[in-house]
Amino acid sequence: MTDTAARLRRLGRPHALARAGAVLVASAGAALAIAGAGVALAPSVAAVLVAWLLIGGVTGMAARLALRAGCHATAPAVGRLVETATGGRPGSIVGLVAATTPAGASAQLWTLADRKAVAVVDGAALAVGRLLARDTRTSLLAATFAAGLGAVLFLTAAPASGRAAAFWHPLRTLADARTPVRLVVDRAAVRRGDSVTVTIEVPAATRATLWTRGPGEPWQPAPVALDSLGRARRRLGPLQGDLYLRASSGGRSSAQVRVAVALPAFVAGLELTARYPSYLGRPDEPLAPGADTIPIPEGTVILSSGAASVPLARAAWRRGDVRAARERGCSSSPPPTARRSKATRPCCG
């Protein structure tokens, strides 16, 4: 290497390193901006994967550009700047960058030319340094702006929030995207008029659809926005009949869930039959229940029979705090729609 080449390299090396650093800083800003976008769009699987692919691409391109960033500060490039700054003949400086003496040239003359070129380079070093510094300064300013903008966008996206976990763990997010939808209700059976709370969990998703229907009805969809953890809660009610639910998100869906609604309990078809004492010799006689007082002979037994809208374990007559002394006859296998119960009560005239 000639002294001229060594001098030119020393003159251009700081600028070459600074420009390579500027490329790396700018690429870091671009990577931060892409990461911020990925965090903002998480937990969308497509957004997370695309963001990481772009970050990888930016990193590879930055390494390539950093290696080429100093091409305008190499010995030949700086030599051409010296020739321009001094008004010298083209090639008078660049021609001495060769590592060995050209064939057919005198070694002494080559050494003499090299010394003269070094002197020219030293004389033009200040002017050439300004030219190199101008471009280097521009590169550093642009890189600083890009890095600052990328950092602001990254911090704005809240990289420490709950949804950011999907971005920082892309493999787990990809696995979560294959997890089935989970739908849970707080109660599987309620009374008519009550409400239920539905919880939907869809990992690595931002939206879901809640489907509901009553017996014999078509499914009705309702869009649901999920939080950063892929969860949502909805309160449904008041319910008047059985409700069927399921949830879906993309190609995933949950199992069907049924909420049973119990009908109000009431007694219908009450029948009263008077069984007179044997000494009267009278057959059993139906009585009309109502608000009026019914006179009956002493020793008469009242047989009661009725239907209830829900299964009954037992039945009894009650007047205030007083219950009938005997209760019996509750059926354990009622019809599908009602249950009948019987109770006997001895009555006095």
C-alpha positions in Angstrom: 0.0 0.0 0.0 1.4 3.4 -0.9 1.7 6.3 1.5 -0.9 8.1 -0.6 -3.4 5.3 -0.2 -2.8 5.1 3.5 -3.3 8.8 3.9 -6.5 8.8 1.9 -7.9 6.0 4.0 -7.1 7.7 7.3 -8.8 10.8 5.9 -12.0 8.9 4.9 -12.2 6.2 7.6 -14.0 8.3 10.3 -16.6 9.4 7.8 -17.1 5.8 6.5 -17.7 4.5 10.0 -20.0 7.4 10.8 -22.1 6.8 7.7 -22.2 3.0 8.5 -23.4 3.9 12.0 -26.0 6.3 10.5 -27.4 3.4 8.5 -27.6 1.2 11.5 -29.3 3.9 13.6 -31.8 4.6 10.8 -32.6 0.9 10.5 -33.1 0.7 14.2 -35.6 3.5 14.0 -37.4 1.7 11.2 -37.4 -1.5 13.2 -38.9 0.3 16.2 -41.6 1.8 14.0 -42.5 -1.6 12.6 -42.5 -3.1 16.1 -44.8 -0.3 17.3 -47.2 -1.1 14.5 -47.1 -4.8 15.3 -47.8 -4.1 19.0 -50.7 -1.8 18.1 -52.2 -4.5 15.8 -51.6 -7.4 18.2 -52.9 -10.0 18.9 -53.7 -10.3 15.2 -51.6 -13.2 14.1 -51.1 -11.8 10.6 -50.0 -8.5 11.9 -47.5 -10.0 14.4 -46.0 -12.3 11.8 -45.7 -9.6 9.1 -44.1 -7.2 11.6 -41.4 -9.7 12.5 -40.7 -10.6 8.9 -40.3 -6.9 8.1 -38.0 -6.4 11.1 -35.9 -9.3 9.8 -35.8 -7.8 6.3 -34.8 -4.3 7.6 -32.1 -5.9 9.7 -30.6 -7.7 6.7 -30.8 -4.7 4.5 -29.2 -2.5 7.2 -26.3 -4.9 7.4 -25.8 -4.7 3.6 -26.2 -1.0 3.4 -23.8 -0.5 6.3 -21.1 -2.3 4.4 -21.6 -0.1 1.4 -22.1 3.1 3.4 -18.4 4.0 3.3 -18.0 3.6 -0.5 -18.0 7.4 -0.9 -15.2 7.6 1.7 -12.8 5.0 0.3 -9.3 5.9 -0.8 -10.2 6.2 -4.5 -13.3 8.3 -3.7 -11.3 10.6 -1.4 -8.6 10.8 -4.0 -11.0 12.1 -6.6 -12.2 14.7 -4.1 -8.6 15.8 -3.6 -8.1 16.1 -7.3 -11.3 18.3 -7.6 -10.3 20.4 -4.6 -6.8 21.1 -5.8 -7.6 21.4 -9.5 -5.2 18.6 -10.3 -5.1 16.3 -13.3 -7.6 13.5 -13.1 -5.8 10.3 -11.9 -2.8 12.2 -10.4 -3.8 11.1 -7.0 -6.1 8.2 -7.6 -3.4 6.6 -9.8 -1.2 6.2 -6.8 -3.6 4.2 -4.8 -2.4 1.0 -6.4 -0.8 -1.5 -3.9 2.3 -2.2 -6.1 4.4 -0.3 -8.6 2.9 -0.6 -12.1 4.8 -2.8 -14.5 7.4 -0.8 -16.5 7.4 2.1 -14.1 10.6 3.2 -12.3 10.5 2.5 -8.6 12.3 5.7 -7.7 10.0 7.8 -9.8 7.0 6.0 -8.3 8.2 6.7 -4.8 8.8 10.4 -5.7 5.3 10.7 -7.1 3.9 9.1 -4.0 5.6 11.6 -1.8 4.4 14.5 -3.8 0.8 13.1 -3.8 1.0 12.7 0.0 1.9 16.4 0.3 -1.0 17.3 -2.0 -3.4 15.3 0.1 -2.1 16.9 3.3 -2.6 20.3 1.8 -6.2 19.5 0.7 -7.1 17.6 3.8 -9.0 20.5 5.4 -11.1 21.2 2.3 -11.8 17.6 1.6 -12.7 17.0 5.2 -15.4 19.7 5.0 -16.8 18.0 1.9 -16.9 14.6 3.5 -18.3 16.1 6.8 -21.2 17.7 4.9 -22.5 14.4 3.6 -21.7 12.6 6.9 -23.6 15.2 8.9 -26.6 14.9 6.6 -26.6 11.1 7.0 -26.4 11.4 10.8 -29.2 13.9 11.0 -31.4 11.8 8.9 -30.6 8.7 10.9 -31.3 10.6 14.2 -34.7 11.8 12.9 -35.6 8.3 11.8 -34.5 6.8 15.1 -36.4 9.4 17.1 -39.6 9.0 15.1 -39.4 5.2 15.4 -38.9 5.4 19.1 -41.9 7.7 19.5 -44.1 5.4 17.5 -42.8 2.4 19.5 -43.5 4.0 22.9 -46.9 5.3 21.7 -48.0 1.7 21.0 -47.5 0.8 24.8 -45.0 -2.1 24.4 -45.5 -3.2 28.0 -49.3 -3.5 27.8 -51.1 -6.8 28.0 -51.7 -7.1 24.3 -48.0 -6.6 23.5 -47.3 -10.0 24.9 -48.7 -11.5 21.7 -46.2 -9.5 19.7 -43.2 -10.4 21.9 -44.0 -14.1 21.8 -44.9 -14.8 18.1 -44.5 -18.5 18.4 -47.0 -18.7 21.3 -49.3 -16.4 19.4 -49.2 -18.7 16.4 -50.0 -21.6 18.6 -52.9 -19.7 20.3 -54.4 -19.1 16.9 -55.2 -22.8 16.7 -56.9 -22.9 20.1 -60.6 -23.5 20.0 -63.0 -20.8 21.1 -64.2 -21.1 24.7 -67.7 -20.0 25.8 -68.8 -20.2 29.5 -72.0 -19.1 31.2 -72.1 -18.3 34.9 -75.3 -20.4 35.4 -76.7 -23.3 33.3 -80.2 -23.0 34.8 -82.1 -19.8 35.8 -85.6 -18.7 36.6 -87.7 -16.9 34.0 -86.8 -13.2 33.9 -83.2 -13.7 35.2 -80.1 -12.9 33.2 -76.8 -14.8 32.6 -73.2 -13.6 32.0 -71.4 -15.1 29.0 -67.6 -15.2 28.9 -65.9 -15.6 25.5 -62.2 -16.4 25.2 -60.5 -16.4 21.9 -56.7 -16.4 22.2 -54.8 -14.4 19.5 -58.0 -12.7 18.2 -59.5 -9.2 18.4 -63.1 -9.9 17.4 -65.6 -12.7 17.7 -69.3 -13.4 17.0 -71.8 -14.6 19.6 -74.6 -16.7 18.2 -77.9 -17.1 20.2 -81.2 -18.7 19.5 -84.3 -20.0 21.3 -85.9 -23.4 20.8 -86.9 -23.8 17.2 -85.5 -20.4 16.2 -82.7 -19.5 13.7 -79.2 -18.4 15.0 -78.9 -14.7 15.6 -75.3 -13.3 15.3 -73.9 -10.4 17.5 -70.4 -9.0 17.0 -68.2 -8.9 20.1 -65.0 -6.9 20.5 -62.3 -8.7 22.5 -59.9 -7.1 24.9 -56.1 -7.4 24.7 -56.2 -10.9 26.2 -58.8 -12.1 23.7 -61.7 -12.1 26.3 -65.1 -10.5 26.4 -68.2 -10.6 28.7 -71.8 -10.1 27.8 -74.9 -10.1 29.9 -78.0 -11.6 28.4 -81.5 -11.3 29.7 -84.1 -11.2 31.0 -84.7 -14.7 29.6 -88.2 -15.9 28.9 -87.2 -19.4 27.6 -84.4 -21.8 27.1 -81.4 -20.2 25.3 -78.7 -21.8 23.1 -75.4 -20.1 22.6 -72.1 -20.6 20.7 -69.2 -18.3 19.6 -67.0 -18.2 16.6 -64.0 -16.3 15.4 -62.6 -16.8 11.9 -62.5 -20.5 11.3 -62.7 -21.4 15.0 -65.9 -22.0 17.0 -67.0 -23.1 20.5 -69.2 -25.9 21.6 -72.9 -25.2 22.0 -74.1 -24.2 25.4 -77.7 -24.4 26.7 -79.2 -22.3 29.4 -82.3 -23.8 30.9 -85.0 -21.4 32.0 -87.4 -22.7 34.7 -91.0 -21.8 34.3 -92.9 -20.1 37.3 -94.4 -22.5 39.8 -98.2 -22.5 40.1 -101.0 -24.8 41.0 -103.8 -25.4 38.6 -106.9 -27.7 38.4 -107.5 -27.8 42.1 -110.3 -30.3 42.9 -112.0 -30.8 46.3 -114.0 -33.9 47.1 -116.0 -34.4 50.3 -116.1 -37.9 51.7 -118.9 -38.0 54.3 -118.9 -40.2 57.4 -120.4 -43.6 56.9 -123.3 -43.1 59.2 -124.7 -40.6 56.8 -124.8 -43.0 53.9 -124.0 -40.3 51.4 -121.7 -40.8 48.4 -118.6 -38.6 47.9 -119.5 -35.1 46.6 -117.3 -32.6 44.7 -116.9 -29.2 46.3 -116.5 -25.9 44.5 -113.4 -24.1 46.0 -113.9 -20.4 46.5 -114.1 -17.6 49.0 -117.4 -18.7 50.5 -117.8 -20.9 53.6 -119.0 -24.4 52.8 -120.9 -26.2 55.7 -120.1 -29.9 56.0 -121.0 -32.5 58.5 -118.6 -33.4 61.3 -116.3 -36.2 60.5 -116.2 -35.4 56.8 -112.8 -35.8 55.0 -111.8 -33.4 52.3 -109.8 -35.0 49.4 -107.8 -32.5 47.4 -106.2 -33.0 44.0 -104.4 -30.6 41.7 -101.7 -30.1 39.1 -98.5 -28.1 39.4 -96.3 -26.5 36.7 -93.1 -27.9 38.4 -92.4 -31.2 40.1 -93.4 -31.3 43.7 -91.9 -33.2 46.6 -95.0 -32.7 48.9 -98.1 -30.6 49.3 -100.1 -29.4 52.3 -102.9 -27.1 53.3 -101.8 -23.9 55.1 -103.7 -21.2 56.8 -101.4 -18.6 58.2 -98.8 -20.4 60.2 -101.1 -23.5 60.6 -100.5 -26.5 58.4 -102.8 -29.5 57.8 -102.1 -32.3 60.3 -101.8 -35.0 57.6 -100.2 -34.9 54.1 -99.8 -37.7 51.7 -100.3 -38.9 48.2 -97.7 -36.8 46.2 -96.9 -38.5 43.0 -93.2 -39.2 42.1 -93.8 -39.7 38.4 -95.9 -36.7 37.1 -97.0 -36.1 33.5 -94.4 -34.1 31.4 -96.3 -30.8 31.9 -97.7 -31.0 35.4 -97.6 -32.9 38.6 -100.6 -33.8 40.6 -100.7 -34.0 44.4 -103.3 -35.2 46.9 -103.8 -34.4 50.5 -106.5 -35.4 52.9 -107.8 -33.3 55.8 -110.4 -34.3 58.3 -112.9 -31.6 58.8 -115.5 -30.8 61.4 -119.0 -29.5 60.8 
